[in-house]
Amino acid sequence: MQAQKEFVTANGRIFECTGIETKIGKITARMASGSADEMASFFSGVTEFKTSTESEGKVHGTYSNLEFIKASIKADGSVEVEMRILSEQEIEMAALKESQEALKESQAEQDELLAGLMYGG
């Protein structure tokens, strides 16, 4: 029996895979074609993708909050793309960090405005 084809759809592109493996906090897709550089370039900007099989023709997995880890060449010459699935705590920490950066920028703008008002700048 021939193995079912699997597909990853990300940012509007569909990639045929020879295997997709999920583990706690990680998903790995072995690509049917493409170079490691091409996959690294594309998947470094991916934060969500969907998986499907040829026979089903429908999505059977949706993975979000992804972070690219690496694209590597395996012994058989295939390219494997590894993505990390961020935990809720990591997502919250990233949002907090982003919020703190925005607050720092806002504070700097206020300081500059006040200095201009106080010292006639």
C-alpha positions in Angstrom: 0.0 0.0 0.0 1.3 3.4 -1.0 1.7 6.0 1.8 -0.8 8.9 1.7 0.6 12.2 0.6 0.5 14.9 3.2 0.5 18.6 2.7 1.3 21.7 4.7 -0.4 25.0 3.8 1.2 28.2 5.0 0.8 31.8 4.0 -1.2 30.7 0.9 1.4 28.2 -0.3 0.9 24.4 -0.4 3.9 22.1 0.2 3.8 18.4 -0.4 5.4 16.4 2.5 6.6 12.9 2.8 5.9 13.0 6.6 4.6 15.2 9.3 5.4 14.5 13.0 4.1 16.3 16.0 5.6 16.2 19.5 5.0 18.2 22.6 5.8 21.8 21.7 7.1 21.0 18.2 6.0 20.0 14.7 8.3 18.7 11.9 7.5 18.4 8.2 9.7 16.5 5.8 9.3 18.2 2.5 8.9 16.4 -0.8 10.9 19.1 -2.7 12.7 22.3 -2.2 16.1 23.4 -0.7 16.9 24.0 2.9 17.6 27.7 2.1 14.3 28.1 0.3 12.4 26.5 3.2 14.3 28.5 5.9 13.6 31.7 4.0 9.9 30.9 3.7 9.1 29.3 7.0 11.0 31.9 9.1 8.0 34.2 8.5 5.3 31.6 9.2 3.4 31.6 12.5 0.5 29.3 11.5 0.0 26.4 9.1 -2.5 23.7 8.3 -2.0 20.0 7.5 -4.0 17.8 5.3 -3.8 14.5 3.4 -4.5 13.8 -0.2 -7.3 11.3 0.3 -9.2 13.4 2.8 -8.8 16.6 0.9 -9.6 18.5 4.1 -7.6 20.1 6.9 -6.9 17.7 9.8 -4.6 20.0 11.8 -4.2 23.7 12.4 -1.1 24.8 14.2 -0.7 28.4 15.4 1.7 30.4 17.5 4.6 28.8 15.6 8.2 29.9 15.6 10.7 28.6 13.0 13.6 26.6 14.4 15.5 25.3 11.4 15.4 23.7 8.0 17.9 20.8 7.7 19.0 18.3 5.0 18.6 14.7 6.1 20.8 11.8 5.2 18.5 10.8 2.3 18.7 14.4 0.9 15.2 15.4 1.9 14.6 18.7 3.7 13.0 18.8 7.1 11.4 21.9 8.5 11.1 22.2 12.3 8.8 24.6 14.0 8.3 25.3 17.7 4.8 25.6 19.1 4.9 28.5 21.6 3.3 27.9 25.0 0.6 30.2 26.4 3.3 31.5 28.9 5.6 32.4 26.0 2.8 34.1 24.1 1.9 36.1 27.2 5.6 37.1 27.8 6.0 38.2 24.2 2.9 40.4 24.5 4.1 41.8 27.8 7.5 42.6 26.2 5.8 44.3 23.3 3.6 46.3 25.6 6.7 47.4 27.6 8.5 48.5 24.5 5.5 50.6 23.4 5.4 52.1 26.9 9.1 53.1 26.7 8.6 54.7 23.3 5.6 56.6 24.6 7.4 57.8 27.7 10.4 59.0 25.6 8.0 61.0 23.4 6.3 62.5 26.4 9.7 63.4 27.9 10.7 65.1 24.7 7.5 67.0 24.5 7.7 68.2 28.1 11.3 69.2 27.7 10.3 71.3 24.6 7.5 73.0 26.6 9.6 73.6 29.7 12.8 74.8 27.9 11.3 76.3 24.8 12.8 73.7 22.4 
